[in-house]
Amino acid sequence: MIQTLLARYRRAGASHRLFAEARYVSDPLSHPALRAMSQRELADLPFGRE
C-alpha cells in the first residue's frame, strides 16, 4: 500500500517537472530565475536574433 502511494507521488513529481520544462521552452521569459532578477540584471542579458 505504501509502495503504491510512493510510486504515485514520484510519478506526479516527474510529470510536474516535465510540464514545467515544456513551459520554459515555449516561453523562456517565464523561467523562475528570470523572475527573480532585477531590471538591471535583465538588461544585461544577451538576446540573439533569429
Stockholm file with secondary structure:
# STOCKHOLM 1.0

chainA/1-50         MIQTLLARYRRAGASHRLFAEARYVSDPLSHPALRAMSQRELADLPFGRE
#=GR chainA/1-50 SS CHHHHHHHHHHHHHHHHHHHHHHHHHCGGGCHHHHTSCHHHHHTSCCCCC
#=GC SS_cons        CHHHHHHHHHHHHHHHHHHHHHHHHHCGGGCHHHHTSCHHHHHTSCCCCC
//
